[in-house]
Amino acid sequence: MDVRCLLVQPVNVHPFAFRPYDEGAIKAHILSLGWKETEDTDPNSTNCLLNAFANQVHLERWGFHPYAWEIAGIVRSGGLSREEGLAKVSEPPNPVLVSRVKERLGLS
């Protein structure tokens, strides 16, 4: 096999799928540093308004949540319960956020 062909193929790495993960501990730590949790993002993002829109587009196009693999790994490693993981990938994108992003992108 020609190694050069491997260099042009896209690779997606999910670091939280194989690193220790405790969402509660992470949030507690960054809150203690002064971080403030936003109220205008979806459950799988802490800072990106595009996330809800991107998740919806991915779900419509591919039929599964874009974070399913990563969240499944976190569940298997004990960082989230199965119920918490399923809740994260089962909750539909917030239609208000999706609409706001579509409007700002000129897509509505």
N, C-alpha and C positions, 0 to 999 in steps of 0.2 A: 504494500500500500504506500502510496506517495504521501508523505507527511504534510506536504504543502496543502493538500486538500482539506486537512483537518483544521488548518489555520483560518480558513475562510467561512467555516460553518458557524452559525450563531450558537452561543452557549448561554444558558440561563442558570445561574447559581443562586440558590436560596440558602443563605448562611444560617438562618434560624432553623432550618430543617435538620441540621446536624450539630448545632451548638446548644449548650444548655440555655433554657429559656423559661423564665417565670414572669409572665406579663405583670402580675401584681407587684412583684419586687422591682421590676424595671420602672413601672409608673411611680411607685413610691419614691424611688431614688431620684428620678428626674424632677418630680414635684418638689423634693427637698432642695433641689438646685435652683428653683424658681420657675420651672416650666409650668405653663398654664394649659390645661387641656382645652382644645377648641370645641366649639359646639356646632360648627358648620362643616364637618367632615363625616364620612361614613364609618362604620365600626371597624374597618380594616385599615384606617389611615389616621394619622394624628396631625397632618399638616397639608394635605393636598386636596384641593377642591376638585381636581380632575379625576380623582380615584373612583368616585361613585359612577361617573360617566364612563370611564374606561372599563370598569367592571361590568357595567351593563352591556357595552358594546361587545366585550369578550364573551359574556354569557349568551348573547344573541347569536354571535358568529360561530362559537365553538361548542356551546351547550354545557359548559361547566365553569365553575368559578375559577378565576385565575390564581387564587391563593390556595386552592384545594390541596395541591401536592405539598406545599410548605406547611399548611396547617395540619395535615395528616401526619407529617413528620413530627411536629411539635406534640401532637396528641400521643403518638407512639412513644415519644421520649419522656412523657409524663409532665410536660410543661402546661398542658391544658387538658381538661377532662374531655371525653368524647362528646358530651353534650355541649360544652363550650365551643369546641371545634365545629360541630354541626351547626350551631347557631350562627357562627361567623360566616359560613359559606351558604347558609340557607336564607338569611335575611336579604330580601331584595334591595337593590340600590335605592336610596332615598330619592323619590321622584322630584322633590323640591330642589335638591342639590343637582340632580341630572338636568332638570329644566334650566336652572341658573347657569350651569356650565354651557349647555347648548346655546343659550341666548348670548352669552359672552363670546362664544366661538362663531356666532352668526349661523348656527345650524337649525334654528327654530323659526 
